[in-house]
């Protein structure tokens, strides 16, 4: 409780015009109980589901029943590793393969309205790969959220060039999954939202993250902060 009390005191110092934040919970679908806790969070949370994870399809259905926003969390090749989750894409894949993979992902998670990258530092740096991703999203009328796992990502730029609605992540909440670190990252999210009018954070279904968010969400309205699904913050 001490974290929510501290946050309440800090937020009350400067509640100017209302600002908006979006929080996406990535990696939904592997650990059922942890992921289900994310589904049960605030109605305006966005859930990024890995399509071929063991519980992804079932959790997408539960999210639909609860009217939670869902996006595809598509595995993409990362720098420094050959590890790639099932149903992932790499720069070595053909355009046809990439677009078929994305089609299959949306077929498994039909209530998804957008897509962001899982890992993907190498894939998002490759223009041809990102153009192929955007082509698939454009045909579906879906948006792209750049998780910004690489500062050299061209995903956002390619989305803008191809007219695909898009947004970017500003803050990772839980690279260090402790309440103290999550708290500091959340304050950074609020600071950026107040500077820019809105900001986007990505977290994961860790028990510490879920616990922290359950404490702070009830404080946002009085602080002039609106939690919205990420679809409310995409630009064209």
C-alpha positions as CSV (number, residue, x, y, z in Angstrom):
1,X,0.0,0.0,0.0
2,X,2.9,2.4,0.6
3,X,3.5,2.7,-3.1
4,X,0.0,3.8,-3.9
5,X,0.1,6.3,-1.0
6,X,3.4,7.7,-2.3
7,X,2.1,7.9,-5.9
8,X,-1.1,9.7,-4.7
9,X,1.0,12.3,-3.0
10,X,3.2,12.9,-6.0
11,X,0.4,13.0,-8.5
12,X,-1.5,15.5,-6.4
13,X,1.3,18.0,-6.8
14,X,0.5,18.9,-10.4
15,X,-2.9,17.8,-11.8
16,X,-3.1,20.2,-14.7
17,X,-5.1,19.3,-17.9
18,X,-6.1,15.7,-18.1
19,X,-3.6,13.5,-19.9
20,X,-3.9,10.0,-21.3
21,X,-1.8,6.8,-20.8
22,X,-2.0,3.4,-22.4
23,X,-0.6,0.3,-20.8
24,X,-0.1,-2.9,-22.8
25,X,0.5,-6.2,-21.0
26,X,2.9,-8.2,-23.3
27,X,3.6,-12.0,-23.3
28,X,0.0,-13.0,-22.5
29,X,-0.6,-16.7,-23.2
30,X,2.2,-18.6,-21.6
31,X,1.4,-18.7,-17.9
32,X,-2.3,-19.0,-17.6
33,X,-2.9,-17.8,-14.0
34,X,-0.6,-14.8,-14.5
35,X,-2.1,-13.9,-17.8
36,X,-5.6,-14.3,-16.5
37,X,-4.7,-11.8,-13.8
38,X,-3.8,-9.3,-16.6
39,X,-7.1,-10.0,-18.3
40,X,-8.9,-9.1,-15.0
41,X,-7.1,-5.7,-14.7
42,X,-8.7,-2.4,-15.6
43,X,-11.3,-2.5,-18.5
44,X,-9.0,-0.1,-20.6
45,X,-5.9,-2.3,-20.4
46,X,-4.6,-3.7,-23.7
47,X,-3.5,-7.3,-23.8
48,X,-0.8,-8.4,-26.3
49,X,-1.2,-12.1,-26.9
50,X,1.4,-14.4,-28.4
51,X,-0.8,-16.3,-31.0
52,X,0.9,-19.7,-30.7
53,X,1.4,-19.7,-26.9
54,X,-0.3,-22.5,-25.0
55,X,-3.1,-20.4,-23.6
56,X,-3.3,-17.6,-26.1
57,X,-6.5,-18.5,-27.9
58,X,-8.4,-19.3,-24.7
59,X,-7.2,-16.0,-23.1
60,X,-8.2,-14.1,-26.2
61,X,-11.7,-15.5,-25.8
62,X,-11.8,-14.5,-22.1
63,X,-10.6,-11.0,-23.0
64,X,-13.3,-10.7,-25.6
65,X,-15.9,-11.7,-23.0
66,X,-14.6,-9.0,-20.7
67,X,-14.5,-6.5,-23.6
68,X,-10.7,-6.0,-23.2
69,X,-8.7,-4.7,-26.2
70,X,-6.4,-7.4,-27.7
71,X,-3.5,-7.1,-30.1
72,X,-1.2,-9.7,-31.6
73,X,2.2,-10.0,-29.9
74,X,4.1,-11.3,-32.9
75,X,7.5,-12.9,-32.3
76,X,10.3,-11.4,-34.4
77,X,14.0,-12.0,-34.7
78,X,16.2,-10.3,-32.2
79,X,19.8,-9.3,-32.3
80,X,22.3,-11.5,-30.4
81,X,20.1,-14.7,-30.4
82,X,18.6,-17.2,-32.7
83,X,15.8,-17.9,-30.3
84,X,12.4,-17.3,-31.9
85,X,9.0,-18.3,-30.5
86,X,6.7,-20.4,-32.7
87,X,4.9,-18.4,-35.3
88,X,7.6,-15.8,-35.5
89,X,9.2,-13.9,-38.4
90,X,12.8,-13.0,-39.4
91,X,14.3,-10.8,-42.1
92,X,15.2,-14.0,-44.0
93,X,11.6,-14.9,-44.5
94,X,9.9,-14.0,-47.8
95,X,7.1,-11.4,-48.0
96,X,4.7,-14.2,-48.7
97,X,5.8,-16.1,-45.5
98,X,5.6,-13.0,-43.4
99,X,2.1,-12.1,-44.6
100,X,0.9,-15.7,-44.2
101,X,2.3,-15.7,-40.7
102,X,0.4,-12.6,-39.8
103,X,-2.8,-13.8,-41.5
104,X,-2.5,-17.0,-39.4
105,X,-2.0,-15.0,-36.2
106,X,-5.1,-13.0,-36.7
107,X,-7.0,-16.1,-37.6
108,X,-6.1,-17.6,-34.2
109,X,-6.8,-14.3,-32.4
110,X,-9.7,-12.9,-34.5
111,X,-10.6,-10.2,-31.9
112,X,-7.1,-8.6,-32.2
113,X,-7.2,-5.0,-33.6
114,X,-3.5,-4.4,-33.9
115,X,0.0,-5.9,-33.6
116,X,3.2,-5.2,-31.7
117,X,6.6,-7.0,-31.8
118,X,7.7,-9.6,-29.3
119,X,11.5,-9.2,-29.1
120,X,12.3,-8.2,-32.7
121,X,15.2,-5.9,-32.5
122,X,16.7,-7.3,-35.7
123,X,13.5,-7.6,-37.6
124,X,12.3,-4.1,-36.8
125,X,15.6,-2.7,-38.0
126,X,15.0,-4.2,-41.5
127,X,12.9,-2.0,-43.9
128,X,11.8,-4.8,-46.2
129,X,10.6,-6.9,-43.3
130,X,8.7,-4.0,-41.8
131,X,7.2,-3.0,-45.2
132,X,5.9,-6.6,-45.5
133,X,4.4,-6.4,-42.0
134,X,2.7,-3.1,-42.7
135,X,1.3,-4.4,-46.0
136,X,-0.4,-7.2,-44.1
137,X,-1.7,-4.9,-41.4
138,X,-3.0,-2.4,-44.0
139,X,-5.0,-5.1,-45.7
140,X,-6.6,-5.9,-42.3
141,X,-7.2,-2.3,-41.2
142,X,-5.1,-3.1,-38.1
143,X,-2.6,-0.8,-36.4
144,X,1.1,-1.2,-35.4
145,X,2.6,-0.6,-32.0
146,X,6.4,-0.4,-32.1
147,X,7.6,-1.9,-28.9
148,X,11.0,-0.1,-29.6
149,X,13.2,-3.0,-28.6
150,X,15.8,-1.3,-30.8
151,X,16.5,2.4,-31.0
152,X,17.2,1.7,-34.7
153,X,13.7,0.4,-35.4
154,X,12.1,1.5,-38.6
155,X,8.7,0.0,-37.8
156,X,7.1,3.3,-36.9
157,X,8.5,5.1,-39.9
158,X,7.4,2.4,-42.3
159,X,3.9,2.3,-40.8
160,X,3.6,6.1,-41.3
161,X,4.9,5.8,-44.9
162,X,2.3,3.1,-45.7
163,X,-0.6,4.8,-43.9
164,X,-0.9,2.2,-41.2
165,X,-2.1,3.7,-37.9
166,X,0.7,3.4,-35.4
167,X,2.1,4.3,-32.0
168,X,5.3,3.7,-30.0
169,X,6.2,2.5,-26.6
170,X,7.8,5.2,-24.3
171,X,8.4,3.2,-21.1
172,X,9.0,-0.4,-20.1
173,X,7.4,-0.8,-16.6
174,X,9.1,-4.0,-15.4
175,X,12.5,-4.7,-17.0
176,X,13.3,-5.1,-13.3
177,X,10.1,-6.7,-11.8
178,X,10.3,-5.2,-8.3
179,X,7.7,-2.9,-6.8
180,X,10.3,-0.2,-6.3
181,X,11.5,-0.3,-9.9
182,X,8.0,-0.5,-11.4
183,X,7.0,2.5,-9.3
184,X,9.9,4.6,-10.7
185,X,9.0,3.6,-14.2
186,X,5.3,4.4,-13.7
187,X,6.3,7.8,-12.5
188,X,8.4,8.3,-15.6
189,X,5.3,7.3,-17.6
190,X,3.2,9.9,-15.9
191,X,5.9,12.6,-16.4
192,X,6.1,11.9,-20.1
193,X,2.3,11.9,-20.4
194,X,2.1,15.3,-18.8
195,X,4.8,16.6,-21.1
196,X,3.4,15.2,-24.3
197,X,-0.3,14.9,-23.5
198,X,-0.1,11.1,-23.7
199,X,2.4,8.2,-23.2
200,X,2.5,4.5,-23.7
201,X,3.9,1.8,-21.4
202,X,4.5,-1.9,-21.8
203,X,4.5,-4.3,-18.9
204,X,4.3,-8.1,-18.4
205,X,2.0,-10.4,-16.5
206,X,4.4,-10.6,-13.5
207,X,2.7,-10.8,-10.1
208,X,4.6,-7.7,-9.0
209,X,3.3,-5.7,-12.0
210,X,-0.3,-6.8,-11.6
211,X,-0.2,-6.1,-7.9
212,X,1.3,-2.6,-8.5
213,X,-1.2,-1.7,-11.2
214,X,-4.1,-2.8,-9.1
215,X,-3.0,-0.4,-6.4
216,X,-2.5,2.6,-8.6
217,X,-5.3,2.4,-11.1
218,X,-7.9,3.7,-8.6
219,X,-5.8,6.8,-8.1
220,X,-5.6,7.9,-11.7
221,X,-8.9,9.7,-12.2
222,X,-8.4,12.1,-9.3
223,X,-5.0,12.9,-10.6
224,X,-6.4,13.9,-14.0
225,X,-5.0,10.9,-15.8
226,X,-7.1,8.7,-18.1
227,X,-6.1,5.1,-18.9
228,X,-7.2,4.3,-22.4
229,X,-6.7,1.3,-24.8
230,X,-3.7,1.8,-27.1
231,X,-6.1,2.1,-30.1
232,X,-7.1,5.5,-28.7
233,X,-3.5,6.8,-29.1
234,X,-2.6,5.6,-32.5
235,X,-1.9,8.2,-35.2
236,X,-2.0,8.0,-39.0
